[in-house]
Amino acid sequence: MTFLRMMKNGFGKSVPDEQWDEIQQSVSEENHRNLLAASLAFVAMLLALILLSPLSLKLTLSRPLYEIMIVSSLVVYAVTRHVRADDWKAVRFLTYLMISMFLAYATVLGTVFSTGQIATAFPAFVLASPLLFTDRRRHINVCIVIHTAFFVCMALAFDSPNLIADDIINSCLFAIVSMAINSYLIGIKLRNEYAQLQLAELGRKDLLTGVKSRNSYERALLEYPTRCKLSLSCIFADLNGLHELNEKAGHANGDEMLKCVSAALKTAFGADDVYRIGGDEFVVLACDIDEKELRLKVEHARRLTERQSCHVSFGASRSEVPIPDVNELVKRAELEMYADKRRYYEQEGIDRRGRRD
């Protein structure tokens, strides 16, 4: 990608809106971590400059600026600590506040406190500061433009007349380079972030049915007891005759039956709590529903599958909080499911001895 193309795209969208919506939370969490690190690093740098100030008149004169920035950075750090990482609006505000502090510090240092010298701090900070954080590139580039304009105004107000042109040219050139670099790198970073999110999503979901996978189920077993306030229920569902259906009618028909089961469970219990844990086995974990509601939902799911000529055995169990053992809850539901399966095959007159679904 050429430099001119990077500049042309700099105020466009680095990723489509629908992709941005999916990665926004992970971007917010990363910016939250970077805010904590950057604010403390800035404080450490400023403290070092204060300690060195007796050795230099310029550092001594700049000490009030260092002290103001230390206090400001500590405030940003403290506020960030109390903001949730997934609160993207608050994190975005703090992100641009931090970038603005960096660039305002560099602007004041290079103009008010260095009237007789070429400003070097602003070009350095305008290149480095935006790279610490991630956002839509047009937002970061607008921030760079605003602060470059502020630097130009400060240079006109405080610089020596013979340095004004040099400082303005340097600031504008470095701002343009910064926007080009950020446009290119942010585009790559956001696309990689989306690709990683998609890969993680593939690991969390069952590709055939769209419900959550066995890996998600294993992690969820540890989480559900902390989610529930009153009770935890487990529903175990197993498709009857999948092996025979695959042999007689082909795997495509068997796949349709699996989709039928998953659709019924999602309709009855919601998509967030349904897991495919085996070839024809599904588990639902549901918080805070009473026994009557549990049985009604199971029967609703059963009716939905039967309408599609899909025969499923169900088992359910429920435990009040605190949940002593989620695995035991699942086993109880599984045992009830096997009892339901035996009744189904007895009614159908099918001998299932020697085979366990």
NORKAVEN-V660171 format. One record per helix or strand. SS is the DSSP state (~ for helix, > for strand). FROM is the first residue (numbers start at 1). LEN is the number of residues. If there is no record, write none. Layout:
SS_FROM_LEN, SS_FROM_LEN
This chain:
~_3_7, ~_17_39, ~_57_5, ~_63_20, ~_88_24, ~_121_12, ~_137_22, ~_161_44, >_205_1, >_212_1, ~_214_14, >_231_9, ~_242_8, ~_251_19, ~_271_3, >_274_3, >_281_7, ~_291_17, >_312_9, ~_326_23
